[in-house]
Amino acid sequence: MRLPDTSPGTLVRTLPAPLSKAAGVVVDHLRHGTFQRSMSLLVAGTSVVSGMEVAYPRGYMRLEEGEAEPWEADEQRYDWAAPQDTLSDGSGQAPAADSSPRGQAGAH
């Protein structure tokens, strides 16, 4: 049993004329590694941008003891109570300090 030739060059030759030239260029880029180089440059560029985002700490951190930066406006706090028919407000009392699950104290 003879298998049909499915090499990229043969597949390009089976395409209609308007598409075969463009497909031939793509196959040529893949053979010579220019496609891989282009993709690696694209990935490197996006990695640099992502690294710059992560390296900028002020978006994720506050000053000591949670104080705001000098240029930030003071936050206005307000009291909020859940509606009476919900379970989220419970008894209105905070749980005891030792009632947290093991290993979860202060990990919120």
C-alpha positions, 0 to 999 in steps of 0.5 A: 500500500502506497501512502499519498505524498503529504509534504508541505510542498505538495500540499501547496501545489494542490491549492488554487493559484491565488493561494499557492504563492502565499502558502509557498511563502509561509512554508518557506518561512517555516523551513528557514526558521524566520517564522519561529524567530518572528514568534520568539521576538513577539513572545520576548516583547510581551514578556518584557511588558508583562515583567514591567507590570509585575515589577511596578510594586505600588499597584499591589503594595501599601506603605507600612501598616497599610498607610496611604501614599502621601499623594493619595486621598484619605479613604472614607469608611462607612458602616454597612449592614447586610439585609436582615434576611441574609446569612452573610451578617450572621449574629453581628459578632466577629468570631473568636480569634482561635476559631479560625481553621487550622493554618488559616489565621490571618491568611486572608 
